[in-house]
């Protein structure tokens, strides 16, 4: 038995996970680096570029959860695969089903997972103090010997190694041993990256010169000394967990960005068409009058180098329009870099946007150019810009005004030529009036504002989008759903779509995933919440003759259209795809409209 993952379920938080993974098709040296209820990130060292699953292909995964040792067996599809150079390969896998209750085991692990800490050589008093310091924050695992510490660290989920005790020589020998292990466990050897290894917190005695040397070499994360306070230990462990998570996310994002840039350049060089998909089909769902006006503005502003602000509810397709702007701008052959400003902390976002130099912070082992530099000559799209902090907004303003970028921890300034597109789910003007967004940055960004209407204001786009998503997920999920029933199409058109196009996409993904071979998408395959709130569903389920029930459906649809458009008959007629005269006659018959 397998448990399918529902397509419309919200994605759970991604957690670090460093365990060995067995795959089918087989992939040598495969490790997990992070996991959520719906996806897993992998790194591997295949024996050749053709080994293992490719993008879009199914894969079976088998691994054990740390601590509990519970075994997980899952099936998924490879969403992306990237050869990072040398012998290293990174993969992102979407999980769509689990064996028996394995999905529940994984969800329980993710909900209860806490920081794991290995503590070496702690005396009884030290162990008691560490337990008290970490209570409710992290789970300590105690090791009396170096070998026990190695076994505990081999579990793969320890964020930190606390080296305690009073024996200076033994403590330093353990640190140096694990430094050698980290260097040997480089990706080329099939283990997790040394940059993602457990952070060492040194709580034993040592000569100050030796500690300074270890700290400057990046081998010790924190040196607290043998009499560290419980608060200092707790803060060091929490910082180690946060820092390790930041480095993991930076590593993942760097791989994803590198893969995207390489693919776009390859497609541009070969003149190949983009892979079919909702982001490569910019014209889908733009038939309504409202979206035609939006596209007119996009075509008008695209060739001119002015900042564009896209405003609209979440899920309305702001990134799709940003890609259209980039394609029509004359910079289409150059990089388009996308960054969600709401997904990262201020520190990580600043590092991603502006870059950092080696040594700028702990474990910054190499220079990172930053997204503005990588997008030089092209376009950068900053989504959810309303979530940036005032400090970061000031730095963004400086780049917009001067084009000069200075990396975190660096002194050299680099000038870039980047077209900036920004998007917001909220009214930025209102954010400025409320004091949550800098006015000067707002005026730089809103040189040309495009408001994107929500899907409920353009119901005529719904059937076209639904048919496109049905065909798309038939291909991606290897299903054969054969169209939609008229009842489903009417329900989709009448539904208010609070999640907009993204919600419609998820509904169709779920329907296709649950469909049987050749089945027409019917009410059975729609989410219960959509069916129960649909006016079409409610009216059709009433009593009365067919004519009376159809009359009730027509009245409800006309009433909703008139309410949505402020009682303006002509606009309601456009939304319903009807002649205004015909709509007026039917609205009067239902007592919904009187001509003055």
KENUFI-494979 format. One record per residue (C-alpha): residue in one letter; x, y, z. Coordinates in steps of 0.001 Angstrom, whole numbers, plus 500000, padded with zeros to 6 digits. Layout:
TILO tortor     xx     yy     zz
TILO      A      X      Y      Z
...
END
This chain:
TILO tortor     xx     yy     zz
TILO      X 500000 500000 500000
TILO      X 501217 503503 499239
TILO      X 499931 506798 500576
TILO      X 499713 509541 497939
TILO      X 500789 513051 498837
TILO      X 497938 515435 498078
TILO      X 498995 518127 495670
TILO      X 497165 520885 497476
TILO      X 498679 520180 500927
TILO      X 500915 523016 502160
TILO      X 504597 522286 502016
TILO      X 506160 521534 505388
TILO      X 509277 523271 506632
TILO      X 512523 521934 505175
TILO      X 514755 520369 507840
TILO      X 518435 519399 507539
TILO      X 518929 515643 507191
TILO      X 522303 513986 506588
TILO      X 521765 510264 506082
TILO      X 522752 507708 503492
TILO      X 520041 507098 500862
TILO      X 519601 504043 498644
TILO      X 517914 504792 495329
TILO      X 516419 502797 492510
TILO      X 517688 503418 489811
TILO      X 520925 503118 491765
TILO      X 522981 506257 492411
TILO      X 526401 505859 494029
TILO      X 527403 507864 497097
TILO      X 523922 509289 497677
TILO      X 523200 511368 500803
TILO      X 520209 513420 501882
TILO      X 520962 517049 502765
TILO      X 517450 518263 503632
TILO      X 513892 516983 503683
TILO      X 510258 518047 504009
TILO      X 507005 516107 503826
TILO      X 506888 516670 500062
TILO      X 510502 516752 498922
TILO      X 514090 515713 499593
TILO      X 517423 517188 498502
TILO      X 520182 514753 497574
TILO      X 523877 514862 496739
TILO      X 525669 511958 495103
TILO      X 528870 510879 493365
TILO      X 527673 508769 490416
TILO      X 530159 506689 488458
TILO      X 529076 508442 485283
TILO      X 526692 511132 484020
TILO      X 524134 508536 482919
TILO      X 523925 506729 486268
TILO      X 520758 507190 488305
TILO      X 517445 508853 487435
TILO      X 517272 511886 485140
TILO      X 515006 514940 485404
TILO      X 511326 514025 485147
TILO      X 511988 510335 485824
TILO      X 510583 508347 488780
TILO      X 512848 507238 491617
TILO      X 512443 504980 494646
TILO      X 514164 506081 497861
TILO      X 515063 504156 501005
TILO      X 516664 505647 504145
TILO      X 516529 505559 507953
TILO      X 515602 508448 510214
TILO      X 518196 509457 512811
TILO      X 517639 508682 516488
TILO      X 514564 506470 516045
TILO      X 516130 504414 513254
TILO      X 512703 504119 511598
TILO      X 513003 503042 507990
TILO      X 511362 505144 505263
TILO      X 510529 503945 501769
TILO      X 509157 506513 499336
TILO      X 508551 507139 495658
TILO      X 508954 510420 493822
TILO      X 509939 512223 490653
TILO      X 513224 514010 490019
TILO      X 512270 517676 489673
TILO      X 515823 518785 488879
TILO      X 519280 517278 488534
TILO      X 522496 519263 488315
TILO      X 526074 518150 487724
TILO      X 528029 520557 489923
TILO      X 531433 519866 488442
TILO      X 533880 517035 488991
TILO      X 532019 513953 490140
TILO      X 529339 515609 492247
TILO      X 525626 515579 491382
TILO      X 522762 517303 493195
TILO      X 519090 516327 492856
TILO      X 515746 517649 494047
TILO      X 513036 514983 494362
TILO      X 509289 515572 494804
TILO      X 507829 512830 497022
TILO      X 504391 511677 495916
TILO      X 503847 508433 497856
TILO      X 505125 506368 500786
TILO      X 505006 502741 501820
TILO      X 502241 502030 504366
TILO      X 502571 504519 507274
TILO      X 506029 505814 506334
TILO      X 504583 509204 505417
TILO      X 503200 509516 508942
TILO      X 506583 508521 510396
TILO      X 508276 511245 508376
TILO      X 505679 513872 509341
TILO      X 506105 512952 513019
TILO      X 509889 513196 512718
TILO      X 509668 516634 511083
TILO      X 507181 517900 513690
TILO      X 509238 516731 516665
TILO      X 512783 517071 515345
TILO      X 515035 519181 517544
TILO      X 518684 520090 517346
TILO      X 520918 517108 518040
TILO      X 524188 517669 519909
TILO      X 527049 515259 520599
TILO      X 528852 515895 523900
TILO      X 532293 514337 524364
TILO      X 534202 513705 527623
TILO      X 531727 515531 529890
TILO      X 531970 514790 533615
TILO      X 528823 513948 535568
TILO      X 528471 517554 536770
TILO      X 529093 518932 533258
TILO      X 526548 516536 531755
TILO      X 523941 517612 534286
TILO      X 524576 521295 533502
TILO      X 524419 520695 529731
TILO      X 521114 518819 530040
TILO      X 519655 521714 531999
TILO      X 521043 524317 529564
TILO      X 519639 522551 526493
TILO      X 516312 521421 527934
TILO      X 513537 522068 525427
TILO      X 516036 523405 522853
TILO      X 518270 520498 521846
TILO      X 518868 516806 522568
TILO      X 522348 515962 523907
TILO      X 524030 512592 523215
TILO      X 526970 511845 525505
TILO      X 530162 510079 524464
TILO      X 532821 508896 526909
TILO      X 535384 508158 524200
TILO      X 536448 509451 520805
TILO      X 535107 506293 519173
TILO      X 531661 506788 520737
TILO      X 531676 510390 519508
TILO      X 532453 509183 515974
TILO      X 529552 506734 516084
TILO      X 527137 509413 517281
TILO      X 528292 511920 514652
TILO      X 527941 509274 511953
TILO      X 524144 509462 512497
TILO      X 524363 512591 510366
TILO      X 521981 514896 512224
TILO      X 524205 516466 514917
TILO      X 524376 520249 514565
TILO      X 527212 520601 517071
TILO      X 529966 518686 518856
TILO      X 530650 519908 522398
TILO      X 534164 518955 523520
TILO      X 534294 519030 527319
TILO      X 536361 517590 530174
TILO      X 539620 518647 531830
TILO      X 542070 516671 529690
TILO      X 543499 519251 527275
TILO      X 545509 516782 525191
TILO      X 542561 514417 524675
TILO      X 540195 517271 523810
TILO      X 542561 518821 521237
TILO      X 543297 515394 519739
TILO      X 539552 514848 519217
TILO      X 539156 518233 517491
TILO      X 542097 517577 515175
TILO      X 540833 514065 514432
TILO      X 537451 515366 513324
TILO      X 539034 518120 511281
TILO      X 540841 515422 509313
TILO      X 537603 513431 508996
TILO      X 535727 516481 507685
TILO      X 538382 517137 505069
TILO      X 538352 513493 503989
TILO      X 534542 513421 503860
TILO      X 534442 515793 500935
TILO      X 531743 515233 498365
TILO      X 534216 513496 496071
TILO      X 534315 510679 498625
TILO      X 530557 510316 498736
TILO      X 529918 511907 502150
TILO      X 528245 515154 503141
TILO      X 530175 518343 502427
TILO      X 532643 519344 505166
TILO      X 531008 522784 505114
TILO      X 527791 521084 506272
TILO      X 529466 519072 509053
TILO      X 528786 519452 512788
TILO      X 530109 522662 514374
TILO      X 532686 522190 517135
TILO      X 532053 524052 520405
TILO      X 535154 523794 522594
TILO      X 534491 523717 526353
TILO      X 537797 522214 527552
TILO      X 541065 523849 528655
TILO      X 543624 524853 526019
TILO      X 546469 527305 525569
TILO      X 545191 530608 524216
TILO      X 547564 530536 521215
TILO      X 546307 527067 520258
TILO      X 542667 528134 520536
TILO      X 543250 531279 518460
TILO      X 544932 529204 515766
TILO      X 542049 526695 515679
TILO      X 539458 529461 515646
TILO      X 541169 531472 512893
TILO      X 541484 528347 510785
TILO      X 537719 527872 511032
TILO      X 538126 524559 512854
TILO      X 536325 525610 516039
TILO      X 532932 527317 515895
TILO      X 532967 528630 519481
TILO      X 535592 528435 522244
TILO      X 533777 528807 525581
TILO      X 536371 527426 528008
TILO      X 535937 524828 530766
TILO      X 533713 527028 532974
TILO      X 531138 528164 530409
TILO      X 527795 529304 531755
TILO      X 524640 527358 530833
TILO      X 523366 530376 528894
TILO      X 526601 530580 526866
TILO      X 526380 526863 526027
TILO      X 522724 527161 525002
TILO      X 523335 530209 522810
TILO      X 526363 528604 521141
TILO      X 524390 525451 520309
TILO      X 521441 527433 518907
TILO      X 523793 529604 516833
TILO      X 525504 526475 515505
TILO      X 522135 525091 514421
TILO      X 521107 528340 512731
TILO      X 524462 528788 511016
TILO      X 524497 525226 509734
TILO      X 520990 525703 508363
TILO      X 522023 528938 506639
TILO      X 525017 527286 505000
TILO      X 522864 524363 503861
TILO      X 520323 526695 502287
TILO      X 523058 528788 500650
TILO      X 524615 525649 499212
TILO      X 521251 524475 497854
TILO      X 520393 527871 496379
TILO      X 523830 528197 494769
TILO      X 523330 524839 493040
TILO      X 519830 525777 491895
TILO      X 520983 529150 490598
TILO      X 523980 527661 488799
TILO      X 521773 525035 487193
TILO      X 519192 527611 486073
TILO      X 521782 529950 484574
TILO      X 523563 527146 482734
TILO      X 520280 525828 481338
TILO      X 519108 529253 480165
TILO      X 522456 529929 478470
TILO      X 522409 526518 476802
TILO      X 518871 527065 475515
TILO      X 519807 530515 474227
TILO      X 522926 529158 472496
TILO      X 521051 526318 470823
TILO      X 517948 528354 470009
TILO      X 515918 525546 471565
TILO      X 512375 526142 472749
TILO      X 511802 526253 476469
TILO      X 510460 523179 478192
TILO      X 506668 523261 478180
TILO      X 505217 524390 481467
TILO      X 503242 527154 483126
TILO      X 506293 529420 483198
TILO      X 507231 528781 479601
TILO      X 503743 529451 478270
TILO      X 503347 533145 479074
TILO      X 500286 533513 476877
TILO      X 498133 530950 478684
TILO      X 495301 532494 480683
TILO      X 495647 535975 479205
TILO      X 492435 536028 477157
TILO      X 490399 538239 479484
TILO      X 490089 541961 478850
TILO      X 491779 542707 482203
TILO      X 494838 540575 481428
TILO      X 495022 541897 477880
TILO      X 495385 545380 479386
TILO      X 498126 544088 481697
TILO      X 499994 542585 478736
TILO      X 499671 545859 476828
TILO      X 501458 547599 479711
TILO      X 504087 544838 479840
TILO      X 504833 545207 476120
TILO      X 504900 549005 476484
TILO      X 507384 549163 479371
TILO      X 509548 546117 478581
TILO      X 512020 547826 476145
TILO      X 512631 550779 478495
TILO      X 515071 550565 481372
TILO      X 512759 551626 484171
TILO      X 512041 549818 487422
TILO      X 508737 547948 487291
TILO      X 506626 547108 490333
TILO      X 504157 544234 489986
TILO      X 501374 544293 492563
TILO      X 498756 541629 493093
TILO      X 497537 538925 495425
TILO      X 499630 535857 495978
TILO      X 499356 533336 493165
TILO      X 498270 535778 490441
TILO      X 501303 535073 488251
TILO      X 503710 537911 489014
TILO      X 506761 535787 488254
TILO      X 505275 534747 484893
TILO      X 504870 538433 483968
TILO      X 508403 539166 485201
TILO      X 509719 536529 482808
TILO      X 507679 538084 479992
TILO      X 509150 541502 480811
TILO      X 512649 540047 480719
TILO      X 512010 538205 477445
TILO      X 510648 541345 475747
TILO      X 513242 543729 477213
TILO      X 516090 543083 474811
TILO      X 517973 541383 477641
TILO      X 516305 538026 477053
TILO      X 519583 536327 476089
TILO      X 521147 537386 479399
TILO      X 520429 535998 482879
TILO      X 517137 536419 484717
TILO      X 517694 535872 488435
TILO      X 514689 535363 490739
TILO      X 514835 535837 494507
TILO      X 511967 535475 497005
TILO      X 512696 538083 499677
TILO      X 510243 536488 502097
TILO      X 512023 533126 502205
TILO      X 515295 534163 503875
TILO      X 516481 535985 506965
TILO      X 518010 539451 506570
TILO      X 521584 538158 506953
TILO      X 521184 535348 504436
TILO      X 519281 537533 501963
TILO      X 521989 540213 502093
TILO      X 524655 537583 501415
TILO      X 522635 536128 498526
TILO      X 521935 539487 496883
TILO      X 525264 541258 497348
TILO      X 527619 538320 497883
TILO      X 530275 537808 500537
TILO      X 534029 537367 500684
TILO      X 535877 534460 502186
TILO      X 536055 534807 505953
TILO      X 533222 537352 506152
TILO      X 531539 535097 508697
TILO      X 532088 531682 510190
TILO      X 532611 529016 507535
TILO      X 532495 531463 504643
TILO      X 535108 529271 502993
TILO      X 534901 530839 499529
TILO      X 533879 534059 497834
TILO      X 530244 534253 496700
TILO      X 529593 536864 493991
TILO      X 525926 537509 494835
TILO      X 522843 537591 492626
TILO      X 523298 541185 491423
TILO      X 526718 540292 490026
TILO      X 525438 537039 488509
TILO      X 522589 538960 486852
TILO      X 524914 541624 485417
TILO      X 523593 542709 482023
TILO      X 520288 540967 482649
TILO      X 517379 541234 485057
TILO      X 516827 540545 488746
TILO      X 513320 539891 490035
TILO      X 512763 540561 493744
TILO      X 509538 538867 494817
TILO      X 507719 539740 498081
TILO      X 509932 542794 498498
TILO      X 507612 544060 501225
TILO      X 509222 541506 503565
TILO      X 512672 543152 503505
TILO      X 513961 544961 506599
TILO      X 514669 548735 506705
TILO      X 518410 548036 506859
TILO      X 518326 545891 503730
TILO      X 516015 548373 501989
TILO      X 518680 551070 502475
TILO      X 521294 548848 500826
TILO      X 518950 548005 497946
TILO      X 518311 551714 497408
TILO      X 522051 552347 497158
TILO      X 522421 549662 494464
TILO      X 519432 551015 492514
TILO      X 520796 554558 492598
TILO      X 524469 553861 491864
TILO      X 524678 550327 490452
TILO      X 527530 549680 492897
TILO      X 527568 546407 494842
TILO      X 529829 545695 497800
TILO      X 529900 542115 499166
TILO      X 529461 541379 502852
TILO      X 532842 541656 504541
TILO      X 534484 543091 501428
TILO      X 535997 546461 500572
TILO      X 535984 546365 496774
TILO      X 532928 547738 494967
TILO      X 531733 546287 491667
TILO      X 529504 548196 489249
TILO      X 526664 546235 487667
TILO      X 524089 546939 484965
TILO      X 520931 545159 486146
TILO      X 517272 545789 485354
TILO      X 515299 545515 488606
TILO      X 511759 544132 488724
TILO      X 509983 543933 492066
TILO      X 506737 542375 493219
TILO      X 504559 542740 496276
TILO      X 501512 540917 497609
TILO      X 500486 544065 499463
TILO      X 499913 547691 498490
TILO      X 503409 549178 498894
TILO      X 501961 552684 499059
TILO      X 499985 551637 502131
TILO      X 503112 549992 503559
TILO      X 504930 553319 503192
TILO      X 502117 555211 504915
TILO      X 502218 552684 507748
TILO      X 505959 553165 508187
TILO      X 506831 549570 507252
TILO      X 508571 550385 503960
TILO      X 511037 553118 503046
TILO      X 509428 555857 500984
TILO      X 512611 556582 498983
TILO      X 512955 552934 497912
TILO      X 509250 552800 497046
TILO      X 509586 555815 494733
TILO      X 512582 554178 493029
TILO      X 510689 550923 492506
TILO      X 507320 552231 491355
TILO      X 508467 554110 488265
TILO      X 505931 551917 486479
TILO      X 503389 549957 488524
TILO      X 501338 547127 487042
TILO      X 498392 545857 489089
TILO      X 497526 542244 488343
TILO      X 493836 541396 488822
TILO      X 492959 538310 490885
TILO      X 491552 535283 489117
TILO      X 488040 535845 490513
TILO      X 487850 539060 488455
TILO      X 488645 537243 485218
TILO      X 486663 533973 485307
TILO      X 486850 533673 481520
TILO      X 490545 532748 481930
TILO      X 489771 529824 484260
TILO      X 488763 527149 481685
TILO      X 491796 527823 479487
TILO      X 494165 527681 482452
TILO      X 492490 524531 483771
TILO      X 492827 522736 480422
TILO      X 496477 523774 480176
TILO      X 497266 522484 483690
TILO      X 495409 519237 482968
TILO      X 497577 518567 479908
TILO      X 500709 519633 481771
TILO      X 500137 517298 484730
TILO      X 499090 514440 482457
TILO      X 502591 514670 481034
TILO      X 504466 515285 484306
TILO      X 502576 512720 486415
TILO      X 502209 510197 483590
TILO      X 498423 510179 483758
TILO      X 495774 510168 481035
TILO      X 492868 512257 482335
TILO      X 490720 513001 479298
TILO      X 489299 516463 479809
TILO      X 486792 517944 482268
TILO      X 483073 517538 482618
TILO      X 480866 520580 481976
TILO      X 479834 520564 485646
TILO      X 483494 520814 486751
TILO      X 484183 523598 484279
TILO      X 481169 525524 485629
TILO      X 482324 524966 489213
TILO      X 485831 526171 488444
TILO      X 484473 529264 486711
TILO      X 482158 530114 489625
TILO      X 484679 529493 492445
TILO      X 486232 532712 493916
TILO      X 489854 531357 493909
TILO      X 491371 532984 497007
TILO      X 494701 531371 496031
TILO      X 494372 532546 492407
TILO      X 496227 530741 489588
TILO      X 498440 528860 492040
TILO      X 495385 527388 493757
TILO      X 493850 526432 490404
TILO      X 497122 524748 489449
TILO      X 497143 522736 492687
TILO      X 493499 521699 492221
TILO      X 494238 520352 488730
TILO      X 497422 518632 489907
TILO      X 495420 516848 492606
TILO      X 492663 515891 490176
TILO      X 495081 514451 487624
TILO      X 497023 512591 490318
TILO      X 493823 510948 491636
TILO      X 492333 510194 488197
TILO      X 492040 506722 486741
TILO      X 493319 505982 483202
TILO      X 491240 507870 480644
TILO      X 488882 509286 483290
TILO      X 487146 512603 482709
TILO      X 487775 515000 485601
TILO      X 484512 515087 487545
TILO      X 483311 516491 490854
TILO      X 484772 513400 492585
TILO      X 488317 514560 491879
TILO      X 487887 518113 493192
TILO      X 488824 519115 496771
TILO      X 485794 518856 499106
TILO      X 486174 522494 500136
TILO      X 485771 523685 496565
TILO      X 482726 521496 495929
TILO      X 480963 522468 499160
TILO      X 481354 526222 498546
TILO      X 480524 526208 494845
TILO      X 477240 528000 494015
TILO      X 476887 525683 491038
TILO      X 477118 522663 493320
TILO      X 474631 524065 495818
TILO      X 472050 525043 493191
TILO      X 472285 521802 491260
TILO      X 471710 519790 494423
TILO      X 468381 521497 495170
TILO      X 464911 520245 494425
TILO      X 462726 521111 491463
TILO      X 462563 520517 487755
TILO      X 465605 520752 485519
TILO      X 464401 524104 484143
TILO      X 463873 525552 487650
TILO      X 467283 524414 488858
TILO      X 469043 525818 485796
TILO      X 467221 529096 486342
TILO      X 468569 529237 489901
TILO      X 472117 528572 488663
TILO      X 471819 531329 486044
TILO      X 470461 533816 488586
TILO      X 473290 533084 491034
TILO      X 476010 533476 488397
TILO      X 474551 536766 487134
TILO      X 474159 538073 490690
TILO      X 477801 537282 491522
TILO      X 479063 538897 488308
TILO      X 477109 542091 488963
TILO      X 478346 542260 492576
TILO      X 481957 541719 491506
TILO      X 481767 544561 488999
TILO      X 479871 547074 491121
TILO      X 476575 546655 489294
TILO      X 478083 547745 485944
TILO      X 476234 545614 483424
TILO      X 478741 545945 480592
TILO      X 481642 544775 482767
TILO      X 479621 541868 484108
TILO      X 478749 540889 480533
TILO      X 482448 540867 479555
TILO      X 483255 538689 482570
TILO      X 480498 536225 481661
TILO      X 481322 536258 477960
TILO      X 477823 537492 477050
TILO      X 476283 540225 474971
TILO      X 475334 543137 477310
TILO      X 471827 543346 475839
TILO      X 471231 539641 476450
TILO      X 472628 539891 479970
TILO      X 470443 542925 480705
TILO      X 467326 541077 479569
TILO      X 468104 538037 481718
TILO      X 469122 540168 484736
TILO      X 465800 542055 484549
TILO      X 463915 538768 484315
TILO      X 465570 537609 487532
TILO      X 464917 540955 489244
TILO      X 468624 541736 489529
TILO      X 468875 544900 487413
TILO      X 466703 547822 486421
TILO      X 467613 550228 483652
TILO      X 467444 553889 484768
END
